[in-house]
């Protein structure tokens, strides 16, 4: 998929399996095996550890050690393997480059972001929904953080069908709209 750093027929097919089931770990773990075969052991371990962290409770005896290993791998990858920097329309953003690794969840960036500060009116919210639909075809991220939008803009966005495919939505209203 464009801008996500996946190469080769096999790698692309495995990545598409992740996109088809973004909530499942099995395609990610199969992809990690392929990364190992391609000589990308740190990326493979990062995926495996990320999946493992999300599967454990924070009171599990091995949890703290896994979190530490995940942070070590993120730092190493950010330094040695800058992540991809995909571009999206309508102000939709995703952590790329070194932040790809540092802001990840189960091996991929944790959330998309949208800043409505310079995007007044309802049209930007419809454009955001369209951009998000397209982004879901390229990245298995299903969370969105929306900042500096009005109540009316939020209401418009929440009516868009793509919202059903989000796993999480964080909203920060514009200051003058906050109670």
C-alpha positions as CSV (number, residue, x, y, z in Angstrom):
1,X,0.0,0.0,0.0
2,X,1.1,3.5,-0.9
3,X,3.3,5.3,1.6
4,X,3.5,2.4,4.1
5,X,6.9,1.0,3.3
6,X,5.7,-2.5,2.3
7,X,7.5,-4.0,-0.7
8,X,7.3,-7.2,-2.7
9,X,4.3,-9.3,-3.7
10,X,4.3,-11.4,-0.5
11,X,4.8,-8.5,1.8
12,X,2.0,-6.6,0.1
13,X,-0.4,-9.6,0.3
14,X,0.4,-10.1,4.0
15,X,-0.1,-6.4,4.7
16,X,-3.4,-6.4,2.9
17,X,-4.5,-9.3,5.2
18,X,-3.8,-7.0,8.2
19,X,-5.9,-4.2,6.5
20,X,-8.7,-6.7,6.0
21,X,-8.8,-7.6,9.7
22,X,-7.2,-4.7,11.6
23,X,-8.5,-5.9,14.9
24,X,-6.9,-9.4,14.6
25,X,-3.4,-10.3,15.7
26,X,-3.0,-13.4,13.6
27,X,-2.3,-11.5,10.3
28,X,0.1,-9.2,12.1
29,X,2.0,-12.2,13.5
30,X,2.2,-13.9,10.1
31,X,3.5,-10.6,8.7
32,X,6.1,-10.6,11.6
33,X,7.3,-14.0,10.4
34,X,7.7,-12.7,6.9
35,X,9.7,-9.7,8.3
36,X,12.0,-12.1,10.0
37,X,12.5,-14.0,6.7
38,X,13.3,-10.6,5.1
39,X,16.0,-9.9,7.6
40,X,14.0,-7.3,9.5
41,X,14.1,-9.0,12.9
42,X,13.6,-5.8,15.0
43,X,10.5,-4.9,13.1
44,X,9.2,-8.4,13.5
45,X,9.9,-8.5,17.2
46,X,8.3,-5.0,17.6
47,X,5.1,-6.4,16.0
48,X,5.1,-9.5,18.2
49,X,5.8,-7.6,21.4
50,X,3.1,-5.0,20.6
51,X,0.5,-7.7,20.1
52,X,1.6,-9.4,23.3
53,X,1.4,-6.2,25.3
54,X,-2.1,-5.5,24.2
55,X,-3.1,-9.1,25.1
56,X,-1.9,-8.9,28.7
57,X,-3.4,-7.3,31.7
58,X,-1.2,-4.6,33.3
59,X,-0.9,-6.8,36.5
60,X,0.6,-9.7,34.6
61,X,4.1,-10.5,35.9
62,X,5.7,-10.1,32.5
63,X,3.9,-6.9,31.5
64,X,6.4,-4.4,32.8
65,X,9.3,-6.3,31.0
66,X,7.3,-6.3,27.7
67,X,6.6,-2.6,28.0
68,X,10.3,-1.9,28.5
69,X,11.2,-4.1,25.5
70,X,8.6,-2.4,23.4
71,X,10.1,1.0,24.2
72,X,13.6,-0.2,23.5
73,X,12.6,-1.6,20.1
74,X,10.7,1.6,19.3
75,X,13.7,3.7,20.1
76,X,16.0,1.5,18.1
77,X,13.7,1.5,15.1
78,X,13.1,5.2,15.3
79,X,16.9,5.7,15.1
80,X,17.7,3.0,12.5
81,X,14.6,2.4,10.4
82,X,12.6,5.6,10.0
83,X,9.0,4.6,9.5
84,X,7.0,5.6,6.4
85,X,5.4,9.0,6.1
86,X,2.1,8.5,4.4
87,X,0.2,11.6,3.3
88,X,-3.5,12.0,3.5
89,X,-6.0,14.6,2.3
90,X,-8.3,17.0,4.2
91,X,-6.0,17.6,7.1
92,X,-5.9,14.0,8.2
93,X,-2.5,13.1,9.7
94,X,-0.7,10.1,11.0
95,X,2.6,9.9,12.9
96,X,5.3,9.1,10.4
97,X,9.1,8.8,10.3
98,X,10.6,8.1,13.7
99,X,7.2,8.7,15.4
100,X,5.7,5.8,13.4
101,X,7.4,3.5,16.0
102,X,7.1,5.6,19.1
103,X,3.4,6.2,18.8
104,X,2.4,2.7,17.8
105,X,-0.1,0.1,19.0
106,X,0.3,-3.5,17.8
107,X,3.0,-2.4,15.4
108,X,1.3,0.5,13.6
109,X,0.6,4.1,14.6
110,X,-2.0,4.3,17.3
111,X,-4.3,7.0,15.9
112,X,-4.9,9.4,13.1
113,X,-5.2,13.1,14.0
114,X,-7.2,16.0,12.6
115,X,-6.8,19.7,13.7
116,X,-9.9,21.8,12.9
117,X,-8.4,25.1,14.0
118,X,-8.0,26.4,10.4
119,X,-10.9,24.4,8.9
120,X,-14.2,26.1,9.8
121,X,-17.6,24.9,8.6
122,X,-19.1,21.5,7.9
123,X,-17.5,20.8,4.5
124,X,-14.1,20.0,6.2
125,X,-15.8,17.3,8.3
126,X,-17.2,15.6,5.2
127,X,-13.8,15.8,3.5
128,X,-12.2,14.3,6.7
129,X,-14.6,11.4,6.5
130,X,-13.7,10.8,2.8
131,X,-10.0,11.0,3.6
132,X,-10.4,8.6,6.5
133,X,-12.2,6.0,4.3
134,X,-9.2,6.2,1.9
135,X,-6.7,6.0,4.8
136,X,-8.3,2.8,6.1
137,X,-7.3,1.2,2.8
138,X,-3.6,1.9,3.5
139,X,-3.2,1.7,7.3
140,X,-4.7,-0.6,9.9
141,X,-5.1,2.3,12.4
142,X,-8.8,2.7,13.5
143,X,-8.6,5.5,16.1
144,X,-9.0,9.2,15.5
145,X,-8.1,12.3,17.6
146,X,-10.1,15.4,16.5
147,X,-9.0,18.7,17.9
148,X,-10.4,22.2,17.8
149,X,-13.8,21.5,16.2
150,X,-17.2,23.0,17.0
151,X,-20.1,21.1,18.3
152,X,-21.8,21.5,14.9
153,X,-18.7,20.1,13.1
154,X,-18.6,17.1,15.5
155,X,-22.3,16.4,14.9
156,X,-21.6,16.5,11.1
157,X,-18.7,14.1,11.4
158,X,-20.6,11.7,13.6
159,X,-23.2,11.3,10.9
160,X,-20.7,10.0,8.4
161,X,-20.7,6.2,7.8
162,X,-16.9,5.9,8.3
163,X,-17.4,6.6,12.0
164,X,-18.8,3.0,12.4
165,X,-15.3,1.7,11.5
166,X,-13.5,3.6,14.2
167,X,-12.4,1.7,17.4
168,X,-12.0,5.0,19.2
169,X,-12.6,8.7,18.9
170,X,-11.1,11.4,21.1
171,X,-12.5,14.9,20.7
172,X,-11.3,18.3,21.9
173,X,-13.8,21.0,21.2
174,X,-12.8,24.6,20.4
175,X,-12.4,26.6,23.6
176,X,-15.4,28.9,22.9
177,X,-17.6,25.8,22.5
178,X,-16.6,24.1,25.7
179,X,-19.0,24.2,28.7
